[in-house]
Amino acid sequence: MTVDGAHCGGAGLGPMAVLPDLHRRGIGSLLVRAGLDQCRQMGFGFVVVLGHPSYYPRFGFVPASRHGIRCKWPAPNEAFMVLELREGALSAVSGLAAYAPEFDDL
């Protein structure tokens, strides 16, 4: 991902879904935690996500606007969130966040 067109050491968490019949079994939480662990292992300093504002805060996500980061797409402020994976990784990051171009078609 980029912020204001520059690579910034962050990653964008992709769309995640679990079939409705399989909700409330911890599958989504396992997927999110695995994704965050992978991002840490790859050396990313933070992760953004466009998702349900009552779901992602349980993993530590907060509205990205608190850090001056805005979403490329029209979205409610509370639905575009960020999680700092490495202390201080967000200290010099602010602006318009954009996922890889492949996400524009989703």
C-alpha positions as CSV (number, residue, x, y, z in Angstrom):
1,M,0.0,0.0,0.0
2,T,1.0,3.6,-0.3
3,V,0.2,6.8,1.6
4,D,0.2,10.0,-0.5
5,G,1.7,7.9,-3.3
6,A,4.8,6.7,-1.4
7,H,5.6,3.3,0.0
8,C,5.4,3.8,3.8
9,G,6.1,0.4,5.4
10,G,2.5,-0.4,5.8
11,A,0.2,-3.1,4.5
12,G,-3.5,-3.2,3.6
13,L,-5.5,-6.0,5.1
14,G,-7.5,-7.5,2.2
15,P,-11.2,-8.3,2.2
16,M,-12.0,-11.1,4.6
17,A,-15.2,-13.0,4.8
18,V,-16.6,-16.2,6.4
19,L,-19.7,-18.0,5.2
20,P,-22.7,-17.0,7.3
21,D,-23.3,-20.6,8.4
22,L,-19.8,-20.6,9.9
23,H,-20.0,-17.3,11.8
24,R,-19.3,-17.3,15.6
25,R,-16.8,-20.1,15.4
26,G,-13.6,-18.0,15.6
27,I,-12.7,-18.5,12.0
28,G,-12.6,-14.8,11.2
29,S,-10.5,-14.1,14.2
30,L,-8.0,-16.8,13.2
31,L,-7.8,-15.3,9.7
32,V,-7.2,-11.8,11.0
33,R,-4.6,-12.9,13.5
34,A,-2.8,-15.0,10.9
35,G,-2.7,-12.1,8.5
36,L,-1.4,-9.7,11.2
37,D,1.3,-12.3,12.2
38,Q,2.3,-12.6,8.6
39,C,2.5,-8.8,8.3
40,R,4.8,-8.6,11.4
41,Q,7.0,-11.4,10.0
42,M,7.3,-9.5,6.7
43,G,8.4,-6.4,8.6
44,F,5.5,-4.1,8.1
45,G,5.1,-1.4,10.7
46,F,1.3,-1.0,10.5
47,V,-1.8,-2.3,8.8
48,V,-4.9,-0.6,7.5
49,V,-8.3,-2.2,7.0
50,L,-11.6,-1.0,5.6
51,G,-14.0,-3.1,7.6
52,H,-16.7,-3.3,10.2
53,P,-16.1,-0.8,12.9
54,S,-17.4,-3.1,15.7
55,Y,-15.3,-6.0,14.6
56,Y,-11.7,-4.9,14.0
57,P,-11.1,-2.9,17.2
58,R,-11.0,-6.2,19.1
59,F,-7.6,-6.7,17.4
60,G,-6.4,-3.2,18.3
61,F,-7.4,-1.3,15.2
62,V,-8.4,2.4,15.7
63,P,-9.8,4.9,13.2
64,A,-7.0,5.8,10.8
65,S,-8.1,9.4,11.0
66,R,-6.6,9.6,14.5
67,H,-3.2,9.3,12.7
68,G,-4.1,11.6,9.8
69,I,-4.6,8.7,7.4
70,R,-7.5,8.9,5.0
71,C,-9.1,6.2,2.8
72,K,-8.9,6.4,-1.0
73,W,-12.5,5.2,-1.3
74,P,-15.7,6.8,0.2
75,A,-16.1,5.1,3.5
76,P,-17.4,6.1,7.0
77,N,-14.5,7.4,9.1
78,E,-15.0,4.7,11.7
79,A,-14.7,1.9,9.1
80,F,-11.2,2.8,7.9
81,M,-8.8,1.7,10.6
82,V,-5.2,1.3,11.4
83,L,-3.1,-0.9,13.7
84,E,0.5,-0.1,14.6
85,L,2.5,-3.3,14.5
86,R,5.8,-1.6,15.5
87,E,6.0,1.3,18.0
88,G,6.5,4.6,16.2
89,A,5.7,3.2,12.7
90,L,2.9,5.8,12.3
91,S,4.8,8.8,13.6
92,A,5.7,10.1,10.2
93,V,2.8,8.7,8.2
94,S,-0.2,10.7,7.2
95,G,-2.2,11.4,4.0
96,L,-4.3,9.4,1.5
97,A,-3.9,5.7,1.8
98,A,-4.3,3.5,-1.3
99,Y,-4.2,-0.3,-1.6
100,A,-2.5,-2.0,-4.5
101,P,-4.3,-1.2,-7.8
102,E,-5.7,-4.7,-8.0
103,F,-8.1,-3.8,-5.1
104,D,-9.8,-1.1,-7.2
105,D,-11.8,-3.7,-9.0
106,L,-13.2,-5.4,-5.8
